[in-house]
Amino acid sequence: MRIRPITRWTTTGIAALIAILAGCSPPASPVAATEPEARATSPDLANLASPDEAPPAEWAGKELPVRMIPNIPESAEAYYAPDNIHVIAQTKDPMAAQPEKGKIGGSLTFTYTDTGEELTRINDKGQDACSWFLPDGKGLIWTSTRDNLDMPPGNWSEETDYPQGAELYTSDLKGGNIKRLTNNKYYEAEVTTSLDGKWVFFGRQIDGKLDIWKMRIDGTDEQQLTFTADWQEGAPYPTPDGKHLIFRAWKRSDKLRINEEYKATGKHQQTPMTIFTMTTDGTDVQPRTFTKDMNWAPFIAPDGQHFFYDRVFEGNNWEVVMNDLAGGEPVQITYNKGFDGFVSISWDGKKLLFGRSLGSGFMSNIHTFVMDISSLNVGPENFKGSIPPRAKRPPGWVEDPGLLEYGDRLGT
């Protein structure tokens, strides 16, 4: 496979999905955006068609071997178990609580193998979002509204209407021995754990502000890690050194401005997002992307050097890319006219999971695919003991003054 560096990004007005602002990365059920009403609820989703033209000839042979996981309903945000075979994902299910017309939801947590076998429903009520395997491979952690069915179902794709009462739970691999970890009726999702399984990292929204928190695996000792008024942080994933988190953030002021401009003009715009790392105590916040547009849904490779995320090309073409924490140009990984996203990597660094839209509408009929990335050499055998401390800034780059909001938490 020939991987090309990305040097030309879209500058046209294609907005980052509000769906992208939710949950671990996206909404609990992005596939619900197949309904025209759902697509029209925000400037990010309004009337965006999926490109239907054939892939250009120069793409032939560039994508690494890819296969769709068979026998599984529409699903997204899939993550591997430590055995590198089983997968956990939010999956469309008629048993889920259904959102109101024009809103996104309707998924429950399932596990299955990456060959499409052993499909297991973990939760059977409410609606679910992000999920994760515990590092020992013996348990699960997931987000659900199962105990707050009397509250409005909300909209996983609109940050001003996130489902309040989305709480965090642990269970065994079959959905038994459920334990509720949070009990405050906030929106809580975007959940992962530390590599030793002792800590839980998650996103919490209070009074419309998103921040990253952590707590012990039994739900005690809650600690807030980010305190910014404008930046909206979420989707924290542990790095291989066990000392850092990689996450994405956008500015509330940018999103409000884009919403107002859309109401006034109908103009589509990207929501600028930045990918950061920070230590697990919330200090040494370091930007890892340096563009004024969207950098969404990061996931770090087991080598501790590379990370994968989503970018948008001309023509509303969403692709997975790979970059280096030390800086430099990203390289394109997926090649598909339409939507590819929700990327994650197996623990051994040999396989990549992502969602690919197979429908005619944008983000419609999303299924989970597996890519063989063993040739990229991003496995744990290449981990050097620590992640790069700082990314090299591009020539002429002017640091965002908004980073000052992190105060003395920003490292040098």
Backbone torsions as a table, in degrees:
resi	resn	phi	psi	omega
1	MET	NA	138.1	175.6
2	ARG	-101.9	118.3	-179.7
3	ILE	-99.1	124.7	-176.9
4	ARG	-100.2	139.2	174.0
5	PRO	-68.1	148.8	179.9
6	ILE	-96.1	118.3	-179.1
7	THR	-120.5	-9.2	-178.3
8	ARG	-129.9	113.0	-178.5
9	TRP	-104.9	157.0	177.8
10	THR	-65.2	137.6	174.5
11	THR	-118.8	4.1	178.2
12	THR	-78.9	170.2	-172.5
13	GLY	-84.2	67.9	172.0
14	ILE	-107.0	116.3	-172.7
15	ALA	-76.7	151.0	167.5
16	ALA	-69.2	130.7	-177.6
17	LEU	-55.1	137.8	169.2
18	ILE	-62.3	-28.9	175.9
19	ALA	-55.7	-32.6	-179.1
20	ILE	-68.8	-24.5	-177.1
21	LEU	-78.4	-10.1	-175.2
22	ALA	-95.4	161.0	167.1
23	GLY	55.4	-162.6	-178.6
24	CYS	-54.4	-33.3	176.0
25	SER	-153.1	-53.4	-174.7
26	PRO	-118.5	-165.3	175.5
27	PRO	-75.1	168.4	178.9
28	ALA	-61.6	-30.0	-178.1
29	SER	-141.9	76.5	-178.1
30	PRO	-60.2	-25.3	-177.7
31	VAL	-65.6	-18.4	178.4
32	ALA	-66.3	-13.6	179.0
33	ALA	-71.0	1.7	175.3
34	THR	-68.1	-23.3	179.2
35	GLU	-75.0	133.3	179.0
36	PRO	-56.7	-36.0	-178.8
37	GLU	-64.2	-38.0	179.8
38	ALA	-67.5	-37.5	-178.5
39	ARG	-68.2	-22.0	-172.6
40	ALA	-98.0	8.1	-175.6
41	THR	-81.8	-8.8	-177.2
42	SER	-152.8	160.7	177.3
43	PRO	-64.9	-20.7	-180.0
44	ASP	-77.8	-25.0	-175.2
45	LEU	-111.5	-8.9	-169.0
46	ALA	-65.8	115.4	167.7
47	ASN	56.6	28.7	178.7
48	LEU	-83.8	118.4	179.6
49	ALA	-91.6	151.0	176.1
50	SER	-83.6	134.1	178.8
51	PRO	-58.0	133.4	-177.9
52	ASP	-114.5	3.1	178.2
53	GLU	-75.9	157.9	-178.4
54	ALA	-69.1	148.4	176.2
55	PRO	-58.9	143.7	179.0
56	PRO	-64.4	152.6	-175.8
57	ALA	-60.4	-31.4	-176.6
58	GLU	-70.4	-9.4	176.8
59	TRP	-80.6	-15.0	-174.7
60	ALA	-55.9	127.6	176.2
61	GLY	79.9	2.8	-176.6
62	LYS	-87.6	-25.8	-177.8
63	GLU	-86.0	135.3	175.0
64	LEU	-62.9	162.9	-177.1
65	PRO	-55.2	129.5	-175.5
66	VAL	-131.3	142.6	173.9
67	ARG	-142.3	146.4	175.3
68	MET	-84.6	139.8	175.2
69	ILE	-71.7	121.0	-175.3
70	PRO	-82.2	166.2	169.9
71	ASN	67.3	13.6	-175.7
72	ILE	-116.4	135.4	175.1
73	PRO	-60.9	175.6	176.7
74	GLU	-53.6	134.1	-175.8
75	SER	-153.2	162.3	179.8
76	ALA	-157.6	170.1	-179.0
77	GLU	52.9	61.4	-179.0
78	ALA	-96.0	139.9	-178.8
79	TYR	-134.4	142.2	-178.2
80	TYR	-79.2	148.4	166.2
81	ALA	-77.2	163.5	177.4
82	PRO	-59.4	-17.6	177.6
83	ASP	-78.7	-4.1	178.0
84	ASN	62.1	21.2	179.3
85	ILE	-126.2	-49.0	-178.8
86	HIS	-81.4	151.8	-174.4
87	VAL	-132.3	144.6	171.7
88	ILE	-119.3	138.7	-175.3
89	ALA	-158.1	157.3	169.7
90	GLN	-81.7	127.3	-167.0
91	THR	-133.3	136.7	-179.7
92	LYS	-59.9	133.6	-177.1
93	ASP	-153.3	127.1	178.5
94	PRO	-65.0	-15.7	176.8
95	MET	-75.9	-15.2	-179.7
96	ALA	-70.6	151.9	170.8
97	ALA	-61.9	134.1	-175.1
98	GLN	-97.1	139.5	-179.9
99	PRO	-73.5	167.6	174.7
100	GLU	-67.4	160.2	-179.1
101	LYS	-54.9	132.4	178.5
102	GLY	85.7	2.1	179.6
103	LYS	-117.5	166.6	-170.6
104	ILE	-111.0	134.7	179.1
105	GLY	170.9	-158.6	174.0
106	GLY	91.6	28.6	178.3
107	SER	-121.3	157.0	173.6
108	LEU	-129.1	163.9	-178.0
109	THR	-82.1	128.7	176.9
110	PHE	-130.0	154.6	166.0
111	THR	-119.7	156.3	177.6
112	TYR	-168.3	169.4	176.3
113	THR	-86.0	161.7	179.9
114	ASP	-78.3	7.4	169.4
115	THR	-106.0	6.1	175.2
116	GLY	83.5	27.8	-179.9
117	GLU	-118.4	169.6	176.2
118	GLU	58.6	40.6	179.0
119	LEU	-64.0	120.5	-174.4
120	THR	-131.3	121.5	175.3
121	ARG	-79.1	124.8	-178.0
122	ILE	-89.3	-38.5	-179.6
123	ASN	-127.2	146.4	-173.3
124	ASP	-122.5	12.9	177.6
125	LYS	-154.0	162.1	-175.0
126	GLY	76.6	-157.1	172.3
127	GLN	-137.2	144.5	-170.4
128	ASP	-114.1	161.1	175.7
129	ALA	-129.5	-122.2	-168.0
130	CYS	-70.2	152.6	-177.5
131	SER	-149.8	168.4	-172.6
132	TRP	-164.1	144.6	171.3
133	PHE	-82.6	136.8	171.5
134	LEU	-66.9	145.7	-172.1
135	PRO	-60.8	-22.9	178.1
136	ASP	-80.3	-4.2	178.1
137	GLY	74.8	8.1	-175.2
138	LYS	-106.9	-1.8	-177.6
139	GLY	-154.8	175.4	-176.5
140	LEU	-133.0	157.2	170.8
141	ILE	-133.7	138.6	-173.1
142	TRP	-155.5	164.9	-179.3
143	THR	-106.3	136.8	178.0
144	SER	-156.8	156.6	172.2
145	THR	-99.7	17.4	-169.9
146	ARG	-55.8	-30.2	-177.6
147	ASP	-101.4	6.6	-179.7
148	ASN	-132.3	47.1	-177.4
149	LEU	-69.4	-15.2	177.6
150	ASP	-80.9	-9.7	-179.9
151	MET	-89.1	154.5	178.8
152	PRO	-54.0	139.9	-177.1
153	PRO	-65.9	-22.0	177.6
154	GLY	67.6	-163.4	-175.1
155	ASN	-145.7	110.8	-178.0
156	TRP	-66.3	-9.1	-177.0
157	SER	-106.9	10.6	-178.7
158	GLU	-138.4	112.6	-172.3
159	GLU	-64.7	-20.1	175.9
160	THR	-83.7	-2.1	-177.6
161	ASP	-138.4	27.8	178.1
162	TYR	-57.0	145.8	-179.9
163	PRO	-63.3	106.3	173.7
164	GLN	-71.8	143.7	-173.2
165	GLY	91.1	8.7	170.7
166	ALA	-79.5	109.5	-173.4
167	GLU	-112.3	170.3	-178.3
168	LEU	-105.5	140.9	-176.5
169	TYR	-138.2	152.3	165.9
170	THR	-115.6	156.6	176.6
171	SER	-156.2	174.0	171.7
172	ASP	-82.0	-176.3	-172.8
173	LEU	-70.6	-12.7	179.3
174	LYS	-106.2	3.1	-178.1
175	GLY	88.7	10.9	176.5
176	GLY	-94.2	173.6	179.4
177	ASN	53.5	45.5	-178.7
178	ILE	-68.8	132.9	175.0
179	LYS	-128.0	127.7	178.1
180	ARG	-85.2	127.9	-176.1
181	LEU	-96.4	-30.9	-179.0
182	THR	-120.2	153.7	-177.3
183	ASN	-155.1	69.6	-176.7
184	ASN	-140.8	-3.5	177.6
185	LYS	62.7	24.3	166.4
186	TYR	-82.6	176.7	165.6
187	TYR	-84.7	121.4	176.1
188	GLU	-134.7	126.7	-176.6
189	ALA	-160.7	-157.7	174.1
190	GLU	57.7	46.4	-166.1
191	VAL	-96.9	136.7	171.3
192	THR	-142.0	-176.1	176.7
193	THR	-134.9	165.1	171.4
194	SER	-68.7	162.1	-176.2
195	LEU	-67.6	-22.5	176.7
196	ASP	-91.3	-0.3	177.1
197	GLY	75.8	7.2	-176.1
198	LYS	-87.0	-24.0	-175.1
199	TRP	-124.3	147.9	175.2
200	VAL	-110.7	132.4	175.0
201	PHE	-112.7	138.1	-175.3
202	PHE	-159.8	166.6	175.0
203	GLY	-100.6	139.6	178.3
204	ARG	-133.1	136.3	177.8
205	GLN	-110.9	123.1	176.8
206	ILE	-127.6	124.6	-179.3
207	ASP	53.0	40.6	176.0
208	GLY	80.2	3.2	-178.5
209	LYS	-110.3	128.1	179.4
210	LEU	-95.9	132.2	175.4
211	ASP	-140.5	164.0	176.8
212	ILE	-95.9	134.9	179.4
213	TRP	-126.2	167.4	169.0
214	LYS	-141.2	158.8	175.2
215	MET	-155.3	167.6	176.9
216	ARG	-73.6	159.7	-173.8
217	ILE	-62.7	-17.4	176.5
218	ASP	-92.0	4.8	177.8
219	GLY	90.8	1.3	-179.9
220	THR	-94.1	171.0	172.9
221	ASP	57.7	52.2	177.0
222	GLU	-65.5	137.4	178.7
223	GLN	-138.9	129.9	176.4
224	GLN	-83.9	133.3	-176.6
225	LEU	-103.7	-31.5	177.7
226	THR	-119.9	146.2	-173.1
227	PHE	-135.1	23.9	-173.1
228	THR	-79.5	140.7	-178.7
229	ALA	-78.6	-35.8	-174.6
230	ASP	-99.1	-49.4	179.8
231	TRP	-63.4	137.4	177.4
232	GLN	-113.7	104.5	-172.6
233	GLU	-98.7	149.9	176.5
234	GLY	-173.7	-177.1	179.1
235	ALA	56.0	58.7	178.9
236	PRO	-81.8	127.3	178.5
237	TYR	-123.0	137.1	-178.4
238	PRO	-71.7	146.4	176.3
239	THR	-95.1	160.7	-173.8
240	PRO	-62.2	-19.4	177.9
241	ASP	-79.5	-9.1	-179.9
242	GLY	73.9	4.1	-174.6
243	LYS	-112.0	-9.3	-174.8
244	HIS	-132.9	165.8	171.6
245	LEU	-126.3	144.5	169.6
246	ILE	-106.8	138.7	-176.6
247	PHE	-153.5	169.6	176.9
248	ARG	-118.2	156.1	178.5
249	ALA	-150.1	148.4	171.5
250	TRP	-130.2	166.5	-179.6
251	LYS	-95.2	132.1	177.2
252	ARG	-60.4	-38.1	-179.7
253	SER	-63.7	-38.5	177.2
254	ASP	-64.1	-44.6	-177.4
255	LYS	-65.6	-41.6	178.4
256	LEU	-64.1	-39.5	178.1
257	ARG	-63.9	-44.6	-179.8
258	ILE	-63.3	-42.0	178.2
259	ASN	-60.6	-43.0	-179.2
260	GLU	-67.5	-40.3	179.0
261	GLU	-66.1	-36.0	177.7
262	TYR	-65.2	-43.2	179.1
263	LYS	-61.1	-36.8	-176.4
264	ALA	-81.9	-33.8	-170.5
265	THR	-125.4	-16.5	-174.4
266	GLY	75.2	10.7	-177.3
267	LYS	-78.8	130.9	175.8
268	HIS	-86.9	138.5	177.6
269	GLN	-140.8	154.4	171.7
270	GLN	-76.0	144.4	170.0
271	THR	-88.2	112.5	-179.8
272	PRO	-59.9	132.8	176.8
273	MET	-134.9	146.4	179.5
274	THR	-122.9	142.3	174.3
275	ILE	-98.0	131.4	-177.6
276	PHE	-124.9	164.3	160.3
277	THR	-123.1	156.5	171.6
278	MET	-154.1	161.6	175.6
279	THR	-71.9	162.0	-174.8
280	THR	-72.1	-1.6	171.2
281	ASP	-101.4	6.3	176.5
282	GLY	89.1	7.5	179.9
283	THR	-102.4	175.0	179.1
284	ASP	51.3	59.4	178.1
285	VAL	-77.6	121.7	-175.8
286	GLN	-126.1	123.6	173.4
287	PRO	-68.4	143.5	179.7
288	ARG	-121.7	-7.7	173.1
289	THR	-125.1	152.0	-171.0
290	PHE	-140.6	57.0	172.9
291	THR	-130.7	160.4	-176.3
292	LYS	-92.9	16.4	180.0
293	ASP	-124.8	-155.8	-170.5
294	MET	-83.8	128.8	169.1
295	ASN	-128.0	108.7	-165.1
296	TRP	-124.7	147.5	167.3
297	ALA	59.4	64.8	-178.8
298	PRO	-78.9	151.4	172.1
299	PHE	-145.5	127.2	-175.2
300	ILE	-88.7	144.6	178.8
301	ALA	-80.5	158.7	-179.2
302	PRO	-65.8	-11.6	177.1
303	ASP	-78.6	-8.2	178.6
304	GLY	70.6	7.7	-177.1
305	GLN	-114.8	-39.4	-174.0
306	HIS	-108.3	150.5	174.3
307	PHE	-138.3	153.0	-176.0
308	PHE	-116.3	147.7	179.9
309	TYR	-164.6	-176.9	-176.5
310	ASP	-108.4	141.1	171.2
311	ARG	-131.3	163.2	-179.4
312	VAL	-115.1	126.3	176.8
313	PHE	-96.6	172.9	177.3
314	GLU	-55.6	143.3	177.7
315	GLY	83.0	24.7	178.0
316	ASN	59.7	41.1	-177.8
317	ASN	-103.3	107.0	-177.3
318	TRP	-92.9	126.5	-178.2
319	GLU	-132.3	152.8	172.1
320	VAL	-83.6	135.5	177.9
321	VAL	-127.5	165.6	177.6
322	MET	-124.3	140.9	178.8
323	ASN	-139.9	174.3	-178.7
324	ASP	-108.9	134.3	178.4
325	LEU	-62.4	-20.0	178.5
326	ALA	-82.5	-5.2	178.7
327	GLY	110.7	175.8	179.8
328	GLY	114.6	180.0	-178.2
329	GLU	-82.2	137.0	174.9
330	PRO	-71.3	160.5	176.8
331	VAL	-122.5	146.4	-176.5
332	GLN	-79.6	137.0	-177.7
333	ILE	-111.1	-43.1	178.1
334	THR	-102.8	152.9	179.6
335	TYR	-135.8	100.2	-175.2
336	ASN	-159.5	130.1	178.1
337	LYS	-76.2	94.9	-177.3
338	GLY	150.3	-141.0	-176.2
339	PHE	-107.4	124.9	165.6
340	ASP	-126.8	134.1	-178.9
341	GLY	-174.2	-167.6	179.7
342	PHE	59.6	51.0	-172.2
343	VAL	-80.7	144.3	169.2
344	SER	-149.9	163.2	-174.3
345	ILE	-123.0	143.6	175.7
346	SER	-67.2	158.6	-176.3
347	TRP	-64.2	-26.9	179.0
348	ASP	-89.7	-0.6	176.8
349	GLY	73.9	13.3	-175.7
350	LYS	-99.9	-19.1	-176.4
351	LYS	-130.0	147.0	179.3
352	LEU	-122.6	129.6	174.7
353	LEU	-100.9	139.7	174.1
354	PHE	-155.3	159.2	176.7
355	GLY	-95.5	137.2	178.7
356	ARG	-128.5	130.0	178.9
357	SER	-78.7	127.9	179.4
358	LEU	-109.0	0.1	-177.1
359	GLY	-93.0	174.5	-179.8
360	SER	-81.8	-20.3	177.4
361	GLY	-96.4	155.8	-177.1
362	PHE	-61.7	130.1	-179.2
363	MET	61.4	23.8	179.4
364	SER	-93.2	148.4	176.6
365	ASN	52.3	56.8	-179.1
366	ILE	-83.5	130.8	175.2
367	HIS	-126.0	159.3	-177.7
368	THR	-90.4	133.1	-179.5
369	PHE	-117.1	155.9	176.2
370	VAL	-117.4	130.9	175.7
371	MET	-115.5	136.4	175.1
372	ASP	-82.0	108.0	-179.1
373	ILE	-112.2	21.0	-178.2
374	SER	-58.1	-28.6	-179.5
375	SER	-73.0	-13.2	-179.3
376	LEU	-80.3	-14.5	176.5
377	ASN	57.6	50.1	179.6
378	VAL	-112.2	23.9	-178.3
379	GLY	-79.7	172.3	-177.2
380	PRO	-64.2	-20.0	177.8
381	GLU	-65.3	-17.1	179.3
382	ASN	-101.1	6.0	178.3
383	PHE	-72.8	131.9	-174.6
384	LYS	-99.4	7.6	176.0
385	GLY	103.7	-17.5	178.7
386	SER	-156.8	160.6	175.6
387	ILE	-89.7	157.3	175.9
388	PRO	-55.1	130.3	-173.7
389	PRO	-68.0	-23.8	-173.6
390	ARG	-159.5	143.2	177.1
391	ALA	-88.5	138.9	175.7
392	LYS	-70.1	127.4	-179.4
393	ARG	-75.0	145.0	175.6
394	PRO	-63.4	154.3	177.8
395	PRO	-55.4	131.5	177.4
396	GLY	80.7	2.7	-177.4
397	TRP	-67.3	131.8	175.9
398	VAL	-106.2	121.2	-176.3
399	GLU	-61.6	137.4	179.2
400	ASP	-62.5	122.7	179.1
401	PRO	-61.4	-20.2	178.2
402	GLY	-64.6	-19.9	178.7
403	LEU	-65.0	-21.1	178.1
404	LEU	-63.3	-19.1	179.2
405	GLU	-62.7	-22.9	177.7
406	TYR	-77.9	-10.0	175.2
407	GLY	59.4	-138.6	-176.6
408	ASP	-74.5	2.1	174.9
409	ARG	-77.7	-17.0	179.7
410	LEU	-77.5	121.5	-178.0
411	GLY	-72.9	172.3	-179.0
412	THR	-102.7	NA	NA
